[in-house]
């Protein structure tokens, strides 16, 4: 076993023949004999601004309304606000795709359009009769229809007296029945503005009509703006109008407002319909920590004799998925069937999503089989959830293969199918595979949607591939796909790196200038981005601002806070966040626990890692692929070998995908702990899993042999890497140099150094310190002086460790006076070396002398 390596598709390395004895004559570490190292790259204290500025320019251009242009020289153009009172602007380009905003003196808000219902308004006759209008009303209607949309506010101001003499409800209804609901909306907003200045109140019928129009046209963002202006809670409306308002609150994340209005609705004697209850189930499901509330609503529905429909069932099951309540989802589903409910495709899809989100692909496959046995047709959503189940378990290629299965079954893969796999490849660091699938998607005739583009942009943004991001933005423009709030959130997330704090502020400002007001996801992204920048104070401020804006924190919000804490290993603060989640009724997700593990690992808290491991083994936390994988890596970071192996066995037992990162991490730990047989087993598993070793694998293998004193074997691995087309990095060369230096073969170490610099790799402080340690171990202090001179000559200043190695070498040789003389001359070598470090080195000599 020790005599060979096991790398798939590579020759087994033979045990090297015995090398001839090496000469240990003093070797000159001289610039005359060594090739000059490459020049150091100038340090970058701040990220380059050009790529991000260019990206932002492209995004600003794409996000601009049709008649708006941005100054190419400035990425923060001033936008004058309308001088009128708050007014609504609707683009005349199309009555189907709107670019309109409710303007306020200080901020503007975007409107997304989702056409859910094109049915006729109640009361509309077959011929569109408008007999209810008076003669004056009909004249005014015709005048309004003749005006350009953006000129309506000025027109209303000019005919204010005549307009207020007409029954507003009839005029608004007539505009809507005539197919001009946009003009009705502008008129309503003008009336709100006019009455607001006189502290007057609108007629209930008028408000009710506009609520229904906005609900029908899915104009929830505008609806919320108007509700705030007219104080919607002061009006008495019918059930349908209240249900529309509840839906608007649900869509915008204003869950507490939805709950308050639902309670008010019942207090005034209105009886909620099935649709109303379904909306409230959705509210509690999205809000989280509400399983008992959901059960209470279901009991309430039963007591009123309301029969559950597909939406009821799928909403409840989806709520389980958000909370990770797998058992509750199965029990609810079984209970439905036992009561005679026949699940349809929508309900099965919701159940598939629950297990897909947890990465339990085996359960997802059994649900799919049950659907087939019950002759329940699978649709694109069904297969999309199956794809999600595969990728969540780490089986990315298997998820991609479902696309072929769908085609064979006559189900056309849609943008969601492709986006799910593209997103998974991106998260796994397989950007090239994701891009190939993206191009294949377009070639198949499937048009990417904004979510697809956002996934690709987010993936490229993590790798700072700015030029390709610009190409994707250009592709968006060519396909007529407009950026949305998530696109901007993606840009914000891209700025979440050290030193890019100012860019977060810039992008956020421009996002709002383009009319995209922050939603809950935006705040979550901001908290996470500030945390990754190390700007914890700003992350906390953003959390407080989110609360002030009326958004309810969710599990994602807490995870953003945990992410910031995990980066600095502040596990005590992270434990407080988890406890706060639980106190407020939130159930931490697998991401929450994964971040907690990362926090413990960064802080070196092995007991904390073991606590989460015990909760998993006791069944309190579901053992998902993400969680078990993180558990392996957290133990690796703490060098907790037993915990690492236990977690790895759990991964295998659950049938989850094992990736190269796991194998490399474990191989490295086994090597560092001199567990060579276990390291070779990892190499066997790499081969059996069909994976190709990467540079990290080779480096770990070299390190293993270097630590074992088999420096020649380490060099053979280096040569094998080169012969296979791989490119060794500085770690590769440093490892082989370390192996030779430890064996006292300094001539061979210099040979490797020479090869390294010839290949264009500049030696680092670790390289030179390795040579210093090698010479010190042999008492070759003259050669050490040569190394230090070479370092300074080539702009690599010795650090305190360099001098400490020399001091320890002298002390080990019991040459204490020479050690003190060396310390006293350090200032002559490097006058910038600080006095405290010199004092520590001198104390080290005295300490060795006394012992």
N, C-alpha and C positions, 0 to 999 in steps of 0.2 A: 504493500500500500504506500509506504513512504517513498518508494523508488520511482513513482510515476505520478503524473497529474492527469486529471480527467476533464478535459475541455472538449465539448462537442465540436465535431468537424475539424478538430485540430489533431496533429500527430501526438502520440504519447511521448513525453520527453524521456529519453533514456537516462539512466543514472550516469552522470558524467564520469569519464575516466579520471584516474588520479592525476592531479595537476603536478607539474614539476615544482620542486621547492622554490619559493620566491625569495629574491634578494631583499633583505631588510636594511640595506644601506640607507643612510640619510638621503632623503629625496628633496630637492630644492623646489619649493612652491614659488615659481618665478614667472613673471610676466614675459620673460624671454622665451621660456619653454611652453607656456600655455597660450592658447589662442585668446584673443581679446573677447570678453563677453559682450553680447549685444547691448546697445545703449538702453538705459531704462526709459520706460514710457513716462511722460510727464504725468504727475498725479492729478487726478480729477477730483476736486473738492466739491463740485456740484455737478449734477447731471446735465448733459448737453441739452440746451433749450431748443435748438432748431427742429429736431424731429417732432417734439411735442407741439411746438408752435405751428408747424406745418399741418400736423394732424388736427389741431384745434381749428385752424383756418378751414380745412376741408369740412369738418363737422359743422362749423358755423354756417358755411355756405349751403350745406344740405338741409340744415334745420331752419333756414330762413323762409318766411312766407314768400309766395311767388313774386311780389313786387318789392321785396326788400333786398338790398345789396349791402355787403359788408366791405368796409374799407380794407383793401389788401395789406395796407401798411400797419394797421392796428388790429390787434386781436380783441380789443375791448371798446368797440365803438359806442358812442353815446346814442341812446335811443330816446327821442323826445316822446313824452306821453301826450295823449289827446287832451286838448284844453277844455273839452266839454266835461260835464259831470259823467260819472262812470257809464260807459256806453259799450255796446256789443258790436264788434266788427266781424262780418262774415264775408269771406272771399266770394266774388261772383264767378270764379272759374268753374265751379261745379256745385250743384245742389246735392250731390251725393257724397263728395269728399270735401269736408269743410276745414278751413284754416281760420277759426274765429276765436276770439279771446274776450273775456270780460275784463275791461281795463279798470284799474283802480289808480288813485294818485301815485301809489308807490310801487305797485307790482302788478304783473300780468300773469295769467294762468292759461295753460294749454288745454285743448279739448281734443280727446280722442273720440273717433266716431266708430261705433259698432252698430250696424243695422240688424236688429234682431226681429223687428216686426214691421212689416209694410202694410198691415191690414188697415181697413178704413176705420175712421173714428165713429164711435157710436152716434147715431142720429143722422148720419149722412145718407141721403137718398141715392138711388141708383144713378140718377142723372146729375148728381152733384148740386141739387137745388139749394139756393140760398134765400128762400122766401122769407125767412125769419128776419132778414135785414130790412131796415127802413130805407127810404129813398136816399136820405143823407148818408146812411151807412154804406149803401152800394156805391155812391159816388166816391166816398172816402176810400173804400176798398180798391176801386179801380185806380185812384190816384196813387195809392201806396204801391200797387203792383207795377205802376209805370216808372217808379223811382228806382235808380240804381241802389243796390243793397247798401253800399258804404255811404250813400248820401241820405239814408233814411233819418238818422238823428237830427240833421239840420232841417229836413222837411217837417218832421214832427214839431220842432221848435217854432217853425213858421206858421203852422196851422193849429197851434196849441189850443186856442179857444174853441174852434170848430170840433177838434178831436175829442175834447172832454165833454162835448154835448151829446156824443154818440155812446150807445151802450157798449162798453168795452168788451164784455163777455161775447156778445154777438159778433163784433168785429174780429176778435181773436179767433173765434170758432170758424168764421167765414174764411179767414186767411188760411187756416189749417186745412179746411175741407177743400180749398182751392189748390192744395199742394204747395202752399207757401208758408210752411211752418217756420222757416228761417226768418221770414219777415214778421211773423207773429211773435217770435222770440225777441227780435229787436224792438218791436213795439212794447212788449211787456216790460223789457228792461228799461225803456224810456219812461214808461208809466211809473215803475218802481222808483226811478231816480227823481221824478217830479213829485210824487207823493211823499217821498222821503224828506224832501226839503220843507214840506208843509206838515210833517208828522201825521199824515193821514194813513188810513188803513185800506187795503185792497178788499174787494168783494171775495167771499169764500169761493164762489163759483169760478172766478177768474183764476185764482191760485190753483184750484183743483184741476182746471183745464190745462194749465201750463205744466203742472206736475205730470199729468198723463202724457202730454206731448213729449216732454223731456225724457220720460221713462220709455216711451215707445221708440224714440230715436236714439236711446242709449246715451244721452248727453248728460252723464252723471256729474262730470266735473263742473259744467255750467250750472247744473241744478243746485249743487252744493253752494256755489257762489251766491246764487239768487236766494236760496233758503236762508243764508246768513244775513243777507240784506233786509229781507222782509220779516225776519223772526218767525219762521214757519211754525214754531211750536204754539204760536198764539192763534192759529187758525183751526177751525173744525172742518175736517175733510172726511171723505168716505174711505172705506176699507181699501179700495183699489189705489187711491192716492197715497194713503199711508204706506201701503206695501211698496209702492214705487220709491218713496222716500227711504224706507228701510233698506231697499236694494241699493240705492245710491250711497247710503252710509256704509253698507257692507263692502261695496266695490272700492271705496276710498279708504278703508281701514278705520273708519270712525265707529268702532264697535260699541263703545259706551253710549254714544248718542243714539244708536239704533236700539239698544236695550231700553234706554229711558223713554224713547218714543213708543216702543212696543207696549211698555207698561202703561203709559198715558192713554194709548189707544184702548186698552182693555178697561181702564178706569172710567172712561167716558161712555162705556157701554157698547163699543163696537166689537163684534165677534170676528176674530181672525179667520181667514179662509185657509185652505190647504196650502195655497201659494204663500200666504203670509208666514205660516209656520215653517215652510220649507226655507224661506229666506232667513228666518231667525235661527234655524238649525245650521244654516251656512255661516251666519254671524258667529255663533258660539264655536263652530268647528274651526273657523279661521282664527278666532281670538285665542284659542287654546285654553288649557286648564279648566275645561268646562264639561267634562264627560257627564257629571251628575246633573248639570243643567240640561244637557241634551236628553238624558233619560227622563227628566221631569217634563220636558216639552212633549216627548213621545207619549208619556202617560196622559198628559193633558189632551193631546190629539185623540187618543183612544177613547177618553171619557166623553168627548164630543161627537164620537161616531165617525171621525174622519178616517178614511182608508188610506194607508200609505201608498204612494205611487213610486215609480222608479227614481224620481228625483229625491224623494224622502230617503229612500234606502241608500242610494249612492252617496248622498250628502253625509249621512250618519257614518257610513263605512269610511268615507274620505276623512272625516274628523278623527277616526281611530288611527288612520295612517299618519296624520300630522303629529299625533301624540305618541306614536309608536305602540299603540294598544293592539297588538296582533291578536291576542287571545280574545279580547272584547269584540274585535271585528268578526272573528270566526263564530263566536257565540251568538252575536246579533244575526249573522247570516243564517246560521243553523236554525235559530228561533223563527226567522221569517219563513223558512221552508216548512218547518213543522206546523206553522199556522196556515199552510196552504198557499202562501205567496209563491208565485212562479217567477224566479229571477229572469230578467231580460239581459240583453247585452250590456246596457249601461251599468246595471248593478254588478255584473261579473267584472266589468272593466274597473270599477271602483275597488273591488276586492283584489284584483290583480295589482292595482297601484299600491295597495297597502304592503303586499309582500314584495313587490318590485322595489319599493322605496327602501325596504329592509335588506334587499339583496338576496332574498330567499327564493332563488330561481326554481328550486325543486317544487316548492309549493305553487309557484306561478304555473309551472308545467301541469301540475295536477288539476288546477282550476281550468286551464285550457282544455284538458281532456274531459272534464265534467261538462263543459260547454258543448263539446262535440257530441258527447253521449246523450245530452238533452236536446240535441238539434238546435242549439242556440247559435246563431251565426256570429262568427268572429269578424270584427271589422278592423279598420286601420288602427283604431284606438287600442283594441285588444292586443294586437301585435306590437304596438308602440310600448305598451306596458311590459310585454314580455322582453322586449329589447332593453328597457330600463332595468328589469330584474337581472338580466345577464350582466350588464355593465356595472351595476352596483355591486355585484359579486366579483368583479375584476375580470370577467370574461368578455373583453371588448370585441375580439374577433368573432366570438360566437354571437354576440349581439348584432354585429354587422352582417353575419350570415342569415339572420332572420329576414333581412331585406330580400334575399333570394327566395326564401320560403314563402313570403307574402306574394311575390310575383307569381310563383308556381300555383298558389291557391287562388289566384285571380283577384287578390287584394292589392291595390296599387299603393306602394310606399309613399307617404306624404312628407311634407317639410318637417313635421315633428319627428318622424322616424329617423330621417337623416340627421337632424339636429341633435337628437339624443346621443347617437353614436359619435358624431363629431365632437360634441361636448365632452364625452367620456374619454375619447382619444386625447383631447386637449388637456384634461386633468391628469392623465397618465403620462404627460410629457411626450406623447407621440404626435407631434404637430404635423409632421409630413404625411402620416397616414390620414390624419383628419383633413388635410388640404386635398389629398387625392380623392377622398370620399366626397368632399365638397364639389370638386370638379366633375366627378362621376354623377353626382346628383343633378347638376345642371345639364350634363350630356343626356341624361335619361328623360329630360323634359320636365323634371320636378323643379318648380321655381322656388328659390330660397326666399323665406320671409324674413322679417326684421329680427326674429329670434335666432334664425340661422346665422345671419350676419353678426348679431351680437355675440353669439358663441364663438365664431371665428375671430372676431376682434378681441374678445376677452382672452382667448388662447394666445394670440400673437402678442397682445399687450403684456402678458406675464413674461414673455421672452424678449420684450423690447424690440420686436421686429417691426419697427415703425414704417419702413418703406412698404412692406407688404400690407400693413394696416391701411395706408393711404390708397393702395390698389383696391382693397376691399371696399373702402368708402366710395371710390370712383365707380366700382361695380354696382354698388347700391344705387348710385345716382342714375347710371345707365338703365337699370332695371326698374326705375321709378319707385324704389322702396325708400320711404322717408325714415330718418332716425327717430326713435321714440325716447321716452324717459330712460329706458333700460340701456339704450346706447350711450346716453350721457353718464348713467351710473357706471357703465363699463369703463369709460374714460376716467371717471373719478377713482375707480378701483386700480387702474393702471398707475395712478400717481401715488399709490400707497407704498412707496419705497423710501429708504433713508435719504434725506436731503431734498425731497420733492414736496415738502410741506407747503411752499408757496404756490405750487402748481395746483394743489387741491383747491385752495382758495380761488385761484384764477378760473379753473374749469367750473367750479360751483357757481361763480358769479356769471360766467357766460351762459351757463345752462339756464339760469333764471332770466337772463336778458333775452334768451330765445323763447321765453314763454313757458318753460318747463318748471313748474313749481315742484319742490321736493315732496315726495310721498314717503311712506314708512320705509320702503326699500332703499330710497335715496339716503335717508338718515342712517340706516343700518350700514350702507356702503361707506358713508362718511366716517362713522365711528370706527369701522374696520380700517379704512385707509389712514386715518390719523394715528390709530394704534400701531400700524405697521411702520409709519414714519417715526415712531417714538414720541409723538406729540400727544401724550396721555391726557394732558390738561385740555387740549382741544377736543379729544374724544369724549371726555366727560362733559364738556360744555355742549357738544352736539347732542349728547344723550338728554341733557336737561332741556335744550331747545325743542327737541322732538316731543317731549312731554308737554311743553308749553303750547306747541302747535296742535295739540289734541290727538296725537297719535299714540295708540296703546303699544307699549313695548311687547315684543313677542320673543320666542325662543331664539330667532335669528339675531335680535338685538343683543340678547345676553351673550350669544356666541361671539358677536363682534367684540364685546368687552373682554371675553375670555381669550380671544385671539391676541388682543393687545397685551394681556397679562402673560400669556404663554411665551411671547417673544422675549420677555425678560425674566421668566422663571419665577414670577411672584405667586407661588402656589397658595400662600395664605390669603391673599386678596381674592384669588380665583375661587378658593373654597367658600369665601363669603358670598361671591356672586352666585355660585351653585345653590347655597343655602337660601339666598334671597329668592331665587327662582322657585324653589320648592315651597317657601313660605307664601308666595303669591299664587300658588296653585299650578305653576308651570312644571311640566315633566321634562327634565334635561334630555336632549336628543343624543344620538350616537356621536354627532359632531361635538356636542358639549363635553361628553366624556372623553372623546379623542383629544380635544384641546386641553382638558384637565390632565390627561396623561402626558401630553407634551410639556405642560407647565411643571409637573412633578419631575420629568426627565431633565428639563433645563435647570431646575433647582436642585437636582441630585437627591430628590426625596424618594427613595426606593420603597419606603413603607406606604407612601401615598399610592404608588403604582400597585402595590400588593393589595391595598384596600379595594381598589376598583376591580382588580382581578378576582377577588373573593366575591364581590357583588355579582360579577358575571357568572362565576361558577355556581353561586347560590340561586341563580335564575332571576335576580332582581333587575339585571341589565341584559338586554338581548345581545348575544354574541355575533354581531354583524361582521362582515368582511372588513369594513373600515376600522372597527374598534379592535378586533383581534390583530390586524396588521399594525395598527398604532401601538398596541401593547407589546408586540415583538420589538419594534423599533425603539420604544421608550426604554425597555429593558436593555437593549443593545447600547443605548447612549449611556446608561448607568453601569454598563458592564455586569449586569445581573444575569449571569449565564443560565441559572436554573429557571428563573422567571421567563427568560427569552425562549428557552426550549419548551416550557409548558405552553406558552402562547402559540408557538409554532405548531405544536402537536394539535392544539384546538383548531387552528386553521386547516390543517390536513384532515382532521376528523369531520369537519363540517363541509368538506369538499370544495373549499374556496380556492380561487386562483392564487398561485404562488408566483410572485414576480421577481425580477432580477435584483431589485433594490433590497428585498428581504434576504435573498441568498447572499448578496455582497456584504450586507451588514453583519449577518451571522458569521460568514467566512472571516471577516475582519476581526470579530471578537474572538473566535476560536484561535485565530493566528496569534493574536496578542496575548492570549492566555496559554500559549504553548500546547493547545489541544489539537495536534496535527491530524489525528485520525478523524476527529469530528469535522475538521476543515475539509479533508478529502471527501467525506460523506456529502458535504455541501456541493462539492464539485461534481460528484456523481448525480446529485439531484438536479443540478443545472442541466446536465446532459440529458437526463431522463425527461425533464420538463420541456425539452425542445427549445431551450433558450440559448442565445448566443452570448458568450462572455463579453463584457465590455472592458473599458480601460480600468474601471474600479476593480473588477474581478482580477485582472492581471496584476494590478498594484498590490492587492491584498495577498495574492499568491507570492509575489516577490518579497513582500514584507515577512511572510511566514518563513520562507527559506533564509532570509537575512537574519531573522531573530534566532533561527536554529543554527546559525553559523555556516550554513551551506550557501556561501556567497556566489560560488560558481554557478550553482543551480539557479539562483536569483537572476544572474546575468543571462542564462539560457532562456529564462522566461521573457526577459527584456528583448532578446533577439527574436524569440518566437512571435512576440507582439509585432515587431517591425516586419518580419517576413510575411505575416498574415495581412499586412496592409494597414495595421494600426499605427497611431502616432503617440509614442510615449510622451508624457508631460514631465514637469519638473519633479513631481512626486515619484514617478517611476525611476528617474535617474538618482534622486536623493536616496531612495530606498536601497538601490544597488551599491551606491557609494557608502552608505551606512554599513552594509554587510561587509564590504572589504575593509573599511576602517576598523570595525570591531575585531576583525581577524588580524589586524596589524599589517595588512597588505596595502600600504599607502601608494606604492607605484601603480597598482591596479585601480585604486580609487582615483588617482590623478588621470589615468587613461580614460576612465568613464567621464570625468569632469571635462576633459578635452573633447570627447565625442559630443557631450551635451552642448557645450558652447558652440561647437562647429555646426550643430543642428539648429542654432539660433535661439537656444533656451538660456536665459540669463540666470546664473547662480543666485540664490537668495541667502538670507542670513542663516537659514537652517543648513544649507549646503556647507557654508564656511564653518559654522559651529561644529558640524560633524567632523570636518578635517581637524579642527582644533582639538576636539575630544580624542580623535585617533592618535594624533601626535602626543598629546598629554599622557595618554595611557602608556606610551613607550618612553616617556621622559625626553622627548625630542623638542625642547623648548626653543631652540634656535629656529627650527622649522615653523614653530607657532608664530614667532615674530614675522617670518616671511608671509604667512597666511594673513596676519593682521595688516601688514603693509599692503598686500595685494588687495584686501578688502577696501581699505581707505582709498587706495589709488583708483579703484573702480566704483567709487560712490556707493559703497555698501558699508555703512558705519557699524562697527562692533556694538553689540548691546551689552547689558549687564551680565547676561548669561554667558556671553563669550568670555568676558574677563573672569567670571566665576569658575568656568571650566579650567582656565589657566591656573587660577589660585588653588583650586582643589588638586590639580596635578602636582604643583609644587609641594603642597602640604602632604599629599600621599607619598611623595619622595622624601619627606621630612626636610625639605629645603625651605624652612620657614622664613629665613632672612631674605632669600631670593623672592619669596612670595611677597613680602612687605616692600621690597625694592620695586617689584613689578607694579604693585598698587600705587606707589608713590610717583611712578612715571606715567601713569595713565593720562594725566592732564597734558603731558607733553605730546602724547599720541593724539588725543582728542580733547581740545580745550572746552568743548561744549558738554562734556560728560559731567553730570551733576555731582555736587559734593556729598549728598546723602547716599548715593550709590557707592561712592568711594569709601565712605565711613562704614557702610554695611560690609564691603569686601574686606576692609581692614579688621573689622570685628570678627569676621569669619576666620581669618588667619589666626588671630589671638585665641579664638575658641578652640581651633584645632591644636594649637600649641599647648594650651592648658590641659587638653584631654590626653 
